[in-house]
Amino acid sequence: MASKHFSSRTWSARNRRGWWHKVNRHNLRRDLLAGLTGAVIVLPQGVAFAILAGLPPAYGLYTAIVPVIIAALFGSSHQLVSGPTTPIAIVVFTTASALAVPETLDYISLVLTLTFLVGLFQLAMGLARMGMLVNFISHAVIIGFTAGAALLIITSQITNVLALDLPRQISFWINWQHVIEQLPHTNYYALGVALATIATALIIQHLRPNWPSLFSAIVVGALVSLMLGGEASGIRLLDTLPTHLPPLSVPDLSLDTLGKLAPGALAIALLGLMEAVAIARSIAAHTHQPHDANREFVGQGLSNLAGSFFSSFASSGSFSRSAVNHRAGAQTPLAAVFSALAVLLVILFAAPLAAYLPIPAMAAVLVLVAMRLVAWHQIKVIFMASPVDAVVLTTTFAATLFVELTFAVYVGVMLSLVLHLNRISHPNIVSLHPDDLGDHRRFVTSRPGKECPQLKIIRIDGSLFFGSINFIERALRDIDEDNPEQKHVLLIGSGINFIDVAGAELLVREARRRRQLGGDLYLCDVKAGVCDILRKGGYLELFGRDNIFASKREAIEKIFPRLDLERCQQCSVRTFTECASIEARE
């Protein structure tokens, strides 16, 4: 146990400094280009998400600076990019707008305090090592969530690609209804910019895979926009940006304010952690890079705590920007740091130049990235190999589209838990018989006509705990119905890893019942942990020490004399080596 603990600590220490060895000229170049691409993407998103959160547009860009740097340096994922996100912005608005008028000073103060509380909750959960909670997010949940999020990204950007003026809708279905209705009003200049951007990215990825395809595509999109007339042709460009550093801010830490915001802050903290870890796991599935959920909790918590003092609202991992970062070739967290620094430099020195960036080009990059997020091969494998996982995947995918984005992960997690509990409460019970009559007693799955008529041998592959005892008890009673003469039952315990008090009482209860029937219940190959529970609970005496054996061979040798020998003389199966003694008597 000590060595395992040491191994865990060693891995954690290595993981903390695991990406520094990757910092070299080649990777720095890739990180820098990925960071610049991410900065271009976050400029319009930050403005939009701030407005969605009920804040002045500048606060979206502030949230794309300090929180991004802190989360990248203290988190575990090398490609995860944090900052403003749609789900968090919506919940921030819902929580704070009930207490103050949006965009007012009082409202901004509440949002900053809310951000501080979110960070505090997240940091506390990280320090308490509650990252184990993410172990309940199955691979099928991640695949379904990723596919659904990809379709939502495409849905959110298709209006920018076509330059359609549509009302802001949250519903996936209603958004597409509006798009279809407004298709005749498509601006083909904007569509041309988007198509040129996509074509450039695809050509570069095919001919020059090592080139920064996404960043180059946005540059080409900007040039095409200029050639087509820009805003004069109806092509939307980025709005004017602020030209000063994020102002320092102080959250309102009065007990009254903290009490009002605490419930909403806890909800946002959980949503943000679930979102960030789900994205980190999704990226890790492609990069095969290990990630530490506890560190991710700490990184997100510190980023929100720091952000609350630098005019930032609650942030989390961004699915679209993380995907862009990964696809753009990011190798280390420095890519996210470069992205934040690039946003800061744009604010200070290049705000006027941002006005030349066409929104259709940035939307096209997001659409292209989203299309590559869908793991078609893995979806096919899941549907072919595991109907249960296919249900989880489909449910998570549907919930992502038709329910709130982050709640979809909750749906998938809850469904995974229900199905997991159903599996462990129905352990596999296998009937066995000896196939090798030698000393090793090799046992195989029973075939008709091969079992001893008096002794039933079964192996339970699972735990004997309160959730499974009803199923196991029914299976033991079914033995009586299938073959009433098999009053003796040998239970091979090599597959039992855990037993609780309810499981121990089941064994004692079943042993007593079988003795009343004229038989008995026996155990062999029982693991040390199971024996400890039986011994400490006083169940060994009730069950019978003489009924517990170290091996299958010993069990058969000791059980055989307890069988009805007269019946053995009439038996033609001759299952055990000991049956030869009956033949000798005949």
C-alpha positions in Angstrom: 0.0 0.0 0.0 2.9 2.3 0.8 4.5 1.7 -2.5 1.2 2.5 -4.3 0.9 5.8 -2.3 4.5 6.7 -3.2 3.8 5.9 -6.9 0.8 8.2 -6.9 2.8 11.0 -5.3 5.7 10.5 -7.7 3.3 10.6 -10.7 1.7 13.8 -9.3 5.1 15.4 -8.9 6.1 14.4 -12.4 2.8 15.7 -13.8 3.3 19.1 -12.2 6.5 19.7 -14.1 5.7 17.3 -16.9 5.3 19.8 -19.7 8.4 21.9 -19.1 10.6 19.4 -20.8 8.5 20.0 -24.0 9.4 23.7 -24.1 11.8 24.2 -27.0 12.1 26.4 -30.0 9.9 24.1 -32.2 7.1 23.7 -29.6 7.3 27.4 -28.6 6.6 28.3 -32.2 3.6 26.0 -32.3 2.3 27.2 -29.0 2.7 30.8 -30.1 0.8 30.3 -33.3 -1.9 28.3 -31.5 -2.1 31.1 -28.9 -2.5 33.8 -31.6 -5.3 31.7 -33.3 -7.0 31.4 -29.9 -6.8 35.1 -29.3 -8.4 35.9 -32.6 -11.2 33.4 -31.7 -11.8 34.7 -28.2 -12.1 38.4 -29.2 -15.7 38.2 -30.6 -16.7 35.4 -28.1 -15.6 37.4 -25.1 -17.6 40.4 -26.1 -20.7 38.2 -26.9 -20.4 36.2 -23.6 -20.1 39.4 -21.5 -23.3 40.7 -23.0 -24.9 37.4 -22.4 -23.8 37.6 -18.7 -25.4 41.1 -18.4 -22.0 42.9 -18.3 -20.3 45.6 -20.4 -18.5 44.0 -23.4 -15.0 44.8 -22.1 -15.5 42.3 -19.2 -15.5 39.4 -21.6 -12.0 40.4 -22.8 -10.8 40.9 -19.2 -12.0 37.3 -18.5 -9.9 36.1 -21.4 -6.6 37.3 -19.7 -5.9 36.6 -16.0 -8.2 33.6 -15.5 -6.8 32.0 -18.7 -3.2 32.3 -17.5 -3.8 31.0 -14.0 -5.9 28.0 -15.1 -3.3 27.0 -17.7 -0.4 27.1 -15.3 -2.1 25.5 -12.3 -4.3 23.0 -14.2 -3.2 19.6 -15.6 -4.3 19.6 -19.2 -1.8 20.9 -21.7 -4.4 22.0 -24.2 -7.4 23.1 -22.1 -8.2 26.8 -22.6 -10.3 28.5 -19.9 -12.1 31.8 -20.0 -15.7 33.1 -20.7 -18.2 30.4 -21.8 -21.8 30.3 -22.9 -23.2 28.1 -20.1 -21.5 29.9 -17.3 -22.4 33.3 -18.7 -26.1 32.3 -18.8 -26.0 31.0 -15.2 -24.2 34.2 -14.0 -26.9 36.3 -15.5 -29.7 34.2 -14.0 -28.1 34.4 -10.5 -27.1 38.1 -10.4 -30.0 39.6 -12.4 -32.4 38.5 -9.6 -30.6 40.8 -7.2 -29.6 43.9 -9.3 -30.1 45.5 -12.7 -27.6 44.2 -15.4 -24.7 46.5 -16.4 -25.1 48.7 -13.3 -22.3 49.1 -10.8 -24.2 47.1 -8.2 -24.7 44.3 -10.7 -21.0 44.3 -11.6 -20.1 44.2 -7.9 -22.4 41.2 -7.4 -20.9 39.3 -10.4 -17.3 39.9 -9.1 -18.4 38.6 -5.6 -20.1 35.6 -7.3 -16.9 34.9 -9.2 -14.9 35.0 -5.9 -17.3 32.5 -4.3 -17.2 30.2 -7.3 -13.4 30.1 -7.1 -13.4 29.5 -3.4 -15.8 26.5 -3.7 -13.8 25.1 -6.6 -10.5 25.5 -4.8 -11.9 23.8 -1.6 -13.1 20.9 -3.7 -9.7 20.5 -5.3 -7.8 20.6 -2.0 -10.3 18.1 -0.6 -9.3 15.8 -3.6 -12.9 15.5 -4.8 -11.6 15.0 -8.4 -12.6 11.3 -7.9 -16.1 12.5 -8.8 -15.1 12.7 -12.5 -14.5 8.9 -12.4 -18.2 8.6 -12.9 -18.1 10.3 -16.2 -17.9 7.3 -18.6 -16.2 7.4 -22.0 -19.6 7.1 -23.7 -20.7 10.3 -21.8 -17.6 12.2 -23.1 -18.1 11.0 -26.7 -21.8 11.9 -26.6 -21.2 15.3 -25.0 -18.4 16.1 -27.5 -20.6 15.2 -30.5 -23.5 17.3 -29.1 -21.2 20.2 -28.2 -19.8 20.1 -31.8 -23.3 20.4 -33.3 -24.1 23.2 -30.9 -20.9 25.1 -32.0 -21.9 24.7 -35.6 -25.4 25.8 -34.8 -24.2 28.9 -32.9 -21.8 29.9 -35.8 -24.0 29.1 -38.9 -25.7 32.5 -38.6 -22.4 34.3 -38.7 -21.3 32.2 -41.7 -24.4 33.1 -43.6 -24.7 36.6 -42.1 -28.3 36.1 -41.1 -29.9 38.5 -38.6 -31.8 36.1 -36.3 -33.1 36.5 -32.8 -31.0 35.1 -30.0 -32.3 31.7 -29.1 -31.1 29.0 -26.7 -33.1 26.2 -28.2 -31.1 24.1 -30.7 -34.3 23.2 -32.7 -35.6 26.8 -32.9 -32.3 28.1 -34.0 -32.3 25.8 -37.0 -35.9 26.6 -37.8 -34.9 30.3 -38.0 -31.9 29.5 -40.2 -34.0 27.5 -42.7 -36.6 30.2 -42.8 -34.0 32.9 -43.4 -31.8 31.0 -46.0 -33.1 33.2 -48.9 -31.5 36.2 -47.1 -28.0 34.7 -47.0 -25.2 37.2 -47.6 -23.1 35.4 -50.3 -20.2 37.8 -49.7 -20.0 36.6 -46.0 -20.5 33.0 -47.2 -17.7 33.4 -49.7 -15.3 34.6 -46.9 -16.3 31.6 -44.8 -15.8 29.1 -47.6 -12.4 30.7 -48.5 -11.4 30.4 -44.9 -12.4 26.7 -44.7 -10.8 25.9 -48.1 -7.5 27.5 -47.0 -7.4 25.5 -43.8 -8.1 22.2 -45.6 -5.6 22.8 -48.3 -2.8 23.8 -45.8 -3.6 20.8 -43.6 -3.4 18.5 -46.6 -0.3 20.0 -48.3 1.6 21.4 -45.4 0.4 19.7 -42.2 3.1 21.5 -40.1 1.9 25.0 -41.0 -0.5 27.0 -38.8 -3.5 26.2 -40.9 -6.2 27.9 -38.8 -4.3 31.1 -38.2 -3.4 31.3 -41.9 -7.0 30.6 -42.9 -8.2 33.6 -40.8 -5.6 35.8 -42.4 -6.8 34.7 -45.9 -10.4 35.2 -44.8 -9.5 38.8 -43.7 -7.9 39.5 -47.1 -10.9 38.1 -49.0 -13.2 40.3 -46.9 -11.2 43.3 -47.9 -11.3 42.4 -51.6 -15.1 41.9 -51.4 -15.7 45.3 -49.7 -15.9 44.4 -46.0 -18.7 46.0 -44.2 -19.9 47.7 -47.4 -20.8 44.3 -48.7 -22.6 43.3 -45.4 -19.6 41.4 -44.0 -19.6 41.7 -40.2 -16.4 42.8 -38.6 -15.3 42.8 -35.0 -16.6 45.7 -32.9 -14.4 48.3 -31.3 -12.4 46.9 -28.3 -11.4 48.6 -25.0 -7.9 50.1 -25.0 -6.8 49.8 -21.3 -5.7 47.1 -18.9 -8.3 45.2 -16.8 -9.0 47.5 -13.8 -8.4 46.1 -10.3 -11.6 45.2 -8.5 -12.6 44.2 -5.0 -15.5 41.7 -4.4 -18.1 42.6 -1.8 -17.3 40.1 1.0 -20.1 41.2 3.4 -21.9 38.2 5.0 -25.2 39.4 3.6 -24.0 39.4 0.0 -22.1 36.2 0.4 -25.2 34.5 1.8 -27.4 35.7 -1.1 -24.9 34.5 -3.7 -23.7 31.2 -2.1 -26.3 28.9 -3.6 -25.8 30.2 -7.1 -22.1 30.2 -6.7 -22.0 26.6 -5.7 -24.1 25.7 -8.8 -21.8 27.6 -11.1 -18.7 26.0 -9.4 -20.0 22.6 -10.1 -21.1 23.4 -13.6 -17.7 25.0 -14.3 -15.7 22.0 -12.9 -17.8 19.5 -14.8 -17.4 21.4 -18.0 -13.6 21.9 -17.6 -12.9 18.3 -16.6 -15.2 16.9 -19.4 -13.2 19.0 -22.0 -9.9 17.9 -20.5 -10.9 14.3 -20.6 -12.1 14.6 -24.2 -8.8 16.2 -25.3 -6.9 13.5 -23.4 -8.7 10.8 -25.3 -7.0 12.2 -28.5 -3.6 13.1 -27.0 -3.3 10.2 -24.6 -1.9 12.7 -22.1 -2.7 11.8 -18.4 -4.7 14.5 -16.5 -5.3 15.1 -12.8 -8.9 16.1 -12.0 -7.9 17.4 -8.6 -5.3 19.7 -10.2 -7.9 20.8 -12.7 -10.2 21.7 -9.8 -7.4 23.7 -8.1 -6.5 25.5 -11.4 -10.1 26.5 -12.1 -10.6 27.6 -8.5 -7.4 29.8 -8.5 -8.3 31.3 -11.9 -11.7 32.5 -10.6 -10.4 33.7 -7.3 -7.7 35.8 -9.1 -10.2 36.8 -11.8 -12.5 38.4 -9.3 -9.8 40.9 -8.5 -9.1 41.7 -12.1 -12.7 42.6 -13.4 -13.4 39.0 -14.6 -16.7 37.1 -14.3 -16.8 33.4 -13.7 -14.9 31.3 -16.2 -14.4 27.7 -17.1 -12.9 25.5 -19.8 -14.1 26.5 -23.3 -14.9 23.7 -25.6 -14.6 25.6 -28.8 -11.3 27.4 -27.9 -9.8 24.3 -26.4 -10.6 22.4 -29.6 -9.1 25.2 -31.7 -6.0 25.2 -29.5 -5.5 21.5 -29.9 -6.1 21.5 -33.6 -3.8 24.5 -34.0 -0.9 22.4 -32.7 -0.6 23.5 -29.0 1.9 21.4 -27.2 2.0 23.0 -23.7 -0.1 25.3 -21.5 2.0 28.2 -22.8 -0.3 28.3 -25.8 -3.1 29.5 -23.5 -0.7 31.9 -21.8 0.3 33.3 -25.2 -3.4 33.6 -26.1 -4.1 35.7 -23.0 -1.1 37.9 -23.6 -2.1 38.4 -27.2 -5.5 39.6 -26.1 -3.8 42.0 -23.7 -1.6 43.3 -26.5 -4.5 43.7 -28.8 -6.4 45.7 -26.1 -3.3 48.0 -25.5 -1.9 48.4 -29.0 -3.9 46.9 -31.8 -7.5 47.5 -30.9 -8.1 49.4 -34.2 -6.7 46.5 -36.2 -9.2 44.1 -34.8 -11.9 45.9 -36.7 -10.5 44.2 -39.9 -11.2 40.7 -38.6 -14.3 39.3 -40.4 -16.7 37.4 -38.1 -17.6 34.9 -40.9 -13.9 33.8 -41.1 -13.7 33.2 -37.4 -17.1 31.4 -37.5 -15.8 29.2 -40.3 -12.8 28.2 -38.2 -15.1 27.2 -35.4 -17.3 25.2 -37.7 -14.3 23.4 -39.2 -13.0 22.5 -35.7 -16.4 21.4 -34.5 -16.7 19.0 -37.5 -13.5 17.3 -36.4 -14.6 16.9 -32.8 -17.1 14.1 -33.7 -15.4 10.8 -33.1 -17.2 8.8 -35.7 -15.1 5.7 -35.4 -15.5 5.5 -31.6 -19.3 6.1 -31.9 -19.5 3.2 -34.4 -17.5 0.9 -32.1 -19.7 1.8 -29.1 -22.9 1.1 -31.0 -21.5 -2.3 -32.2 -19.9 -3.4 -29.0 -22.0 -2.2 -26.1 -25.8 -1.5 -26.2 -25.6 0.0 -22.7 -22.9 2.5 -23.6 -24.8 3.3 -26.8 -27.8 4.3 -24.7 -25.6 6.5 -22.5 -24.0 8.1 -25.5 -27.3 8.8 -27.3 -29.0 10.2 -24.1 -26.0 12.5 -23.4 -26.0 13.6 -27.1 -29.7 14.4 -27.1 -29.5 16.2 -23.7 -26.6 18.3 -25.0 -28.7 19.5 -27.9 -32.1 19.9 -26.2 -31.2 20.7 -22.6 -28.7 23.1 -21.0 -25.2 22.2 -22.2 -23.6 21.4 -18.9 -26.7 19.7 -17.5 -26.3 17.2 -20.3 -23.1 15.9 -18.6 -25.2 15.5 -15.4 -27.7 13.5 -17.4 -24.9 11.3 -18.7 -23.3 10.8 -15.3 -26.6 10.0 -13.6 -27.4 7.5 -16.4 -23.9 6.0 -16.1 -24.3 5.6 -12.4 -27.7 4.0 -12.7 -26.5 1.5 -15.3 -23.3 0.9 -13.2 -25.3 0.2 -10.1 -27.5 -2.1 -12.1 -24.5 -4.0 -13.3 -22.9 -4.4 -9.8 -26.2 -5.4 -8.2 -26.5 -8.2 -10.8 -23.1 -10.0 -10.5 -22.3 -12.7 -13.0 -22.9 -16.2 -11.5 -21.3 -19.1 -13.3 -22.0 -22.8 -12.8 -18.8 -24.9 -13.0 -17.6 -28.5 -13.0 -14.1 -30.1 -13.0 -12.7 -30.6 -16.5 -9.3 -31.8 -15.2 -9.5 -34.7 -12.7 -5.8 -34.3 -11.8 -4.3 -32.4 -8.9 -4.9 -28.9 -10.3 -8.7 -29.3 -10.5 -9.2 -27.1 -13.5 -12.9 -26.0 -13.6 -14.9 -25.0 -16.7 -18.4 -23.7 -17.3 -20.9 -26.4 -16.8 -22.4 -28.4 -19.6 -25.5 -30.6 -19.5 -24.8 -34.0 -18.0 -21.5 -33.0 -16.5 -22.5 -31.6 -13.1 -22.6 -33.7 -9.9 -26.3 -34.4 -9.1 -25.8 -33.7 -5.4 -23.2 -30.8 -5.4 -23.7 -27.5 -7.2 -20.5 -25.5 -7.8 -20.8 -21.8 -8.7 -18.5 -18.8 -8.9 -19.8 -15.3 -8.1 -18.0 -12.6 -10.1 -18.9 -9.5 -8.2 -19.4 -8.1 -4.7 -21.7 -9.5 -2.0 -23.1 -6.2 -0.7 -26.5 -4.9 0.2 -27.3 -4.0 -3.4 -26.7 -7.5 -4.8 -27.9 -9.8 -2.1 -31.5 -10.0 -3.4 -30.2 -11.1 -6.9 -27.7 -13.6 -5.4 -30.3 -15.0 -3.0 -32.8 -15.6 -5.8 -30.0 -17.3 -7.8 -29.3 -19.7 -4.9 -32.9 -20.5 -4.5 -33.2 -21.1 -8.2 -30.8 -24.0 -7.7 -33.5 -25.8 -5.7 -36.0 -25.4 -8.5 -33.7 -26.5 -11.3 -32.4 -29.5 -9.4 -33.9 -30.2 -5.9 -31.3 -32.9 -5.3 -28.4 -30.5 -5.4 -28.7 -29.7 -1.7 -25.0 -29.0 -1.3 -23.6 -25.8 -2.9 -19.9 -24.9 -3.2 -19.3 -21.2 -3.7 -16.0 -20.4 -5.2 -15.0 -16.9 -3.8 -12.1 -16.0 -6.2 -14.3 -13.5 -7.9 -15.6 -11.8 -4.7 -13.6 -8.7 -4.0 -15.8 -7.2 -1.3 -18.4 -8.3 1.2 -20.4 -6.2 3.7 -22.5 -7.2 6.7 -25.6 -7.8 4.5 -23.6 -10.2 2.3 -22.2 -12.0 5.3 -25.6 -12.4 6.8 -26.8 -13.8 3.5 -24.1 -16.5 3.6 -25.1 -17.5 7.1 -28.8 -17.5 6.3 -28.3 -19.6 3.1 -26.1 -22.1 5.0 -28.8 -22.6 7.7 -31.5 -23.0 5.0 -29.5 -25.7 3.2 -28.8 -27.6 6.4 -32.5 -27.8 7.0 -32.8 -29.2 3.5 -30.2 -31.9 4.3 -27.3 -30.2 2.5 -24.9 -27.3 3.3 -23.1 -24.3 1.8 -19.4 -24.2 1.4 -16.8 -21.6 0.5 -13.4 -21.9 -1.1 -10.7 -19.6 -2.6 -12.0 -16.8 -0.4 -9.9 -13.6 -0.5 -8.3 -12.3 2.7 -10.4 -9.2 2.9 -13.6 -11.3 2.7 -12.4 -13.6 5.5 -11.5 -10.6 7.7 -15.1 -9.3 7.5 -16.5 -12.8 8.3 -14.1 -13.2 11.2 -14.5 -9.7 12.7 -18.2 -9.9 12.5 -18.4 -13.2 14.2 -19.9 -14.9 11.1 -17.3 -17.7 10.8 -18.7 -19.6 13.7 -22.3 -19.2 12.5 -21.3 -20.2 8.9 -19.0 -23.0 10.1 -15.3 -22.9 10.0 -15.3 -26.5 8.6 -17.2 -25.2 5.6 -14.5 -22.9 4.4 -11.6 -24.3 2.4 -8.4 -22.9 1.0 -8.6 -24.5 -2.5 -11.1 -26.3 -4.8 -9.1 -29.5 -4.4 -9.4 -29.4 -0.6 -13.1 -28.4 -0.8 -14.0 -31.4 -3.0 -12.0 -33.8 -0.9 -13.8 -32.7 2.3 -17.3 -32.3 0.8 -17.4 -35.6 -1.0 -17.7 -37.8 2.1 -20.7 -35.7 3.2 -22.7 -36.6 0.1 -25.2 -39.4 0.0 -22.9 -42.3 -1.0 -25.9 -44.5 -1.9 -26.9 -42.0 -4.6 -23.3 -41.8 -5.7 -23.3 -45.6 -6.4 -26.3 -45.1 -8.7 -24.7 -42.0 -10.4 -23.1 -42.4 -13.9 -21.6 -38.9 -14.1 -18.5 -39.5 -12.1 -17.6 -35.8 -11.9 -14.8 -35.9 -9.4 -11.6 -37.9 -8.9 -13.1 -39.2 -5.6 -15.8 -40.9 -7.6 -13.3 -43.6 -8.4 -13.5 -44.8 -4.8 -17.2 -45.6 -5.4 -16.3 -47.5 -8.5 -13.7 -49.5 -6.5 -16.4 -50.5 -4.0 -18.7 -51.6 -6.8 
